[in-house]
């Protein structure tokens, strides 16, 4: 048997409407709860006149420039009071002779500064190439050859390579007998050249050459012979 209900008693048809009304009620209660308070809120309005007065009271910060101290007062100059002595017309005054003309009888002495000393140029000693009497080694030519044989130091590098020969050297014999300015005119080997220069530079004083009976400086040439035995 079917159960028949009245359409007015059927609540399922209005269910959505009741749900929406319930949501509206709940939201209304929440809104009232948040807005409700016991405190009184007073709103103050700031007038424009007060704001303008506050702006006028704010003063601009300024910086005062430092002025330099005034200069010290000038020192007082003591006043000098000149004393004027009044003399009677009858008082005798010593006569002073003023002469504007030059005295031609006076002789003015002019003192000249001393002349600077004259520096004498050093005398350049003349060196002869050819003289009347040639310089001589002490003891003659034989003594010169003996000096070379006794003092020679044959270079090792030249001896190992079998180098030998005659080195021709020129030097200056000064009028005091000393020897200098040694140079090689004919070279054989650099090692032999250096040894020849050493031998001649260490020679004792020579007997100087003579020109017109006076000792003079002159050039002299001598060969230094290197032989391997």
C-alpha positions as CSV (number, residue, x, y, z in Angstrom):
1,X,0.0,0.0,0.0
2,X,1.5,3.3,-1.0
3,X,1.9,6.0,1.7
4,X,0.6,9.3,0.5
5,X,1.7,12.6,2.0
6,X,0.4,16.1,1.6
7,X,2.6,18.4,-0.5
8,X,2.4,21.0,2.2
9,X,3.8,18.6,4.8
10,X,6.8,17.7,2.7
11,X,9.8,19.5,4.2
12,X,12.4,18.1,1.7
13,X,11.4,20.6,-0.9
14,X,12.3,23.6,1.3
15,X,15.5,22.2,2.6
16,X,17.9,24.4,0.6
17,X,16.0,27.5,1.7
18,X,16.4,26.7,5.4
19,X,20.1,26.0,5.0
20,X,20.6,29.4,3.3
21,X,18.6,31.2,6.1
22,X,20.8,29.4,8.7
23,X,24.0,30.7,7.1
24,X,22.6,34.2,7.0
25,X,21.7,34.0,10.6
26,X,25.0,32.7,11.7
27,X,26.9,35.5,9.7
28,X,24.6,38.1,11.3
29,X,25.4,36.9,14.8
30,X,29.2,36.9,14.1
31,X,29.1,40.4,12.7
32,X,27.2,41.7,15.7
33,X,29.7,39.9,18.0
34,X,32.7,41.6,16.4
35,X,31.1,45.0,16.2
36,X,29.8,45.0,19.8
37,X,32.1,46.7,22.4
38,X,31.7,48.6,25.7
39,X,34.4,51.2,25.0
40,X,33.6,54.5,23.6
41,X,35.7,55.7,20.6
42,X,36.2,59.4,20.2
43,X,37.4,60.7,16.9
44,X,39.3,64.0,17.1
45,X,39.5,66.2,14.1
46,X,42.8,68.1,13.6
47,X,42.1,71.6,12.6
48,X,44.2,73.2,9.9
49,X,44.9,76.1,12.1
50,X,46.8,73.9,14.6
51,X,48.8,72.4,11.8
52,X,49.8,75.8,10.4
53,X,50.8,77.0,13.9
54,X,53.0,74.0,14.4
55,X,54.7,74.7,11.1
56,X,55.3,78.3,12.0
57,X,56.9,77.3,15.3
58,X,59.5,75.2,13.5
59,X,62.4,77.5,13.1
60,X,65.1,77.1,10.5
61,X,68.6,76.1,11.8
62,X,71.2,78.6,10.9
63,X,74.9,78.7,11.3
64,X,76.7,81.8,12.5
65,X,79.9,82.5,10.6
66,X,82.9,83.1,12.7
67,X,84.2,86.6,12.4
68,X,88.0,87.1,12.5
69,X,89.3,88.9,15.6
70,X,89.9,92.6,15.0
71,X,93.6,93.6,14.2
72,X,95.6,94.9,17.2
73,X,95.7,98.6,17.5
74,X,98.8,100.3,16.0
75,X,101.6,101.0,18.4
76,X,101.7,104.6,19.6
77,X,104.6,106.5,18.3
78,X,106.0,108.9,20.9
79,X,105.8,112.4,19.8
80,X,109.1,114.2,19.6
81,X,109.0,117.8,20.6
82,X,111.6,119.8,19.0
83,X,113.2,122.4,21.2
84,X,113.7,125.7,19.4
85,X,116.3,128.0,21.0
86,X,115.7,131.7,20.4
87,X,119.0,133.6,20.1
88,X,119.3,137.4,20.2
89,X,120.5,139.1,17.0
90,X,123.6,140.4,18.8
91,X,124.9,136.9,19.6
92,X,128.0,135.9,17.6
93,X,127.7,132.7,15.5
94,X,130.7,130.8,14.1
95,X,130.9,131.3,10.4
96,X,130.8,128.1,8.3
97,X,132.4,128.2,4.9
98,X,130.4,126.4,2.2
99,X,132.3,125.7,-1.0
100,X,130.4,124.2,-3.9
101,X,133.4,124.1,-6.1
102,X,135.6,121.0,-6.4
103,X,139.1,121.4,-5.0
104,X,141.4,120.8,-7.9
105,X,144.4,120.5,-5.7
106,X,143.2,117.3,-4.1
107,X,144.4,114.1,-5.7
108,X,142.1,111.1,-5.4
109,X,143.9,107.8,-5.1
110,X,142.4,104.9,-7.0
111,X,143.2,101.5,-5.6
112,X,142.9,98.8,-8.2
113,X,142.2,95.2,-7.2
114,X,145.2,92.8,-7.4
115,X,145.5,91.0,-10.7
116,X,144.6,87.3,-10.5
117,X,147.6,85.0,-10.6
118,X,148.4,83.7,-14.0
119,X,148.2,80.0,-14.0
120,X,151.1,78.5,-15.8
121,X,150.2,75.8,-18.3
122,X,151.8,72.5,-17.4
123,X,154.8,71.9,-19.6
124,X,154.1,69.1,-22.1
125,X,157.1,66.8,-22.2
126,X,158.2,66.1,-25.7
127,X,158.6,62.5,-26.7
128,X,161.1,61.8,-29.4
129,X,160.9,59.0,-31.9
130,X,164.6,59.2,-33.1
131,X,167.4,60.5,-30.8
132,X,171.1,60.8,-31.1
133,X,171.7,58.2,-28.4
134,X,169.2,55.4,-27.9
135,X,168.1,54.4,-24.4
136,X,169.8,51.3,-23.0
137,X,168.7,48.5,-20.6
138,X,171.0,48.3,-17.6
139,X,173.8,46.0,-18.6
140,X,173.1,46.2,-22.4
141,X,171.3,43.9,-24.8
142,X,172.6,40.7,-23.3
143,X,171.3,41.7,-19.9
144,X,167.9,42.4,-21.5
145,X,167.7,38.9,-23.0
146,X,168.7,37.3,-19.7
147,X,165.9,39.3,-18.0
148,X,163.4,37.9,-20.4
149,X,164.6,34.3,-20.0
150,X,164.7,34.5,-16.2
151,X,161.3,36.2,-15.7
152,X,159.1,34.8,-18.5
153,X,156.0,32.8,-17.5
154,X,155.0,30.8,-20.5
155,X,151.2,30.7,-20.7
156,X,149.9,27.2,-20.2
157,X,147.3,27.5,-22.9
158,X,149.9,28.6,-25.4
159,X,152.3,25.8,-24.4
160,X,149.5,23.1,-24.6
161,X,148.6,24.3,-28.1
162,X,152.3,24.6,-29.2
163,X,152.0,28.4,-29.9
164,X,155.3,30.3,-30.1
165,X,156.7,33.3,-31.9
166,X,157.9,36.9,-31.6
167,X,155.8,39.6,-30.0
168,X,157.0,43.1,-31.0
169,X,156.2,45.7,-28.4
170,X,156.7,49.5,-28.2
171,X,157.0,51.5,-25.0
172,X,158.2,54.9,-23.8
173,X,161.5,55.4,-21.9
174,X,161.1,58.6,-19.9
175,X,164.0,60.9,-19.2
176,X,164.1,59.6,-15.6
177,X,164.5,56.0,-17.0
178,X,161.0,54.7,-16.1
179,X,159.1,52.6,-18.6
180,X,155.3,53.0,-19.5
181,X,152.8,53.1,-22.3
182,X,153.5,49.6,-23.4
183,X,151.5,48.4,-26.5
184,X,151.8,45.5,-28.9
185,X,152.8,46.3,-32.5
186,X,152.9,42.7,-33.8
187,X,150.7,40.1,-32.1
188,X,151.1,36.3,-32.0
189,X,148.5,35.2,-29.5
190,X,146.5,37.1,-26.8
191,X,148.1,35.0,-24.1
192,X,151.6,35.7,-25.3
193,X,150.8,39.4,-25.9
194,X,149.7,39.8,-22.2
195,X,152.9,38.1,-21.0
196,X,155.1,40.3,-23.1
197,X,153.4,43.5,-21.7
198,X,153.8,42.2,-18.2
199,X,157.5,41.5,-18.7
200,X,158.2,45.0,-20.1
201,X,156.1,46.8,-17.5
202,X,158.1,45.2,-14.7
203,X,161.5,46.1,-16.1
204,X,163.9,48.1,-14.0
205,X,164.7,51.7,-15.0
206,X,166.6,52.2,-18.2
207,X,169.4,54.5,-19.1
208,X,167.4,57.3,-20.9
209,X,168.1,58.4,-24.5
210,X,170.0,61.6,-25.1
211,X,169.5,64.5,-27.6
212,X,172.2,67.2,-27.8
213,X,173.8,65.9,-24.6
214,X,170.5,66.0,-22.5
215,X,168.3,63.2,-21.3
216,X,165.0,63.1,-23.2
217,X,162.0,60.8,-23.4
218,X,161.7,58.7,-26.4
219,X,159.9,55.7,-27.9
220,X,161.7,52.3,-28.0
221,X,160.8,49.0,-29.7
222,X,161.9,45.6,-28.6
223,X,160.9,42.0,-29.6
224,X,160.0,39.4,-27.0
225,X,160.7,35.9,-28.4
226,X,158.7,32.9,-27.1
227,X,160.1,29.4,-27.9
228,X,159.1,26.0,-26.6
229,X,162.0,23.7,-25.7
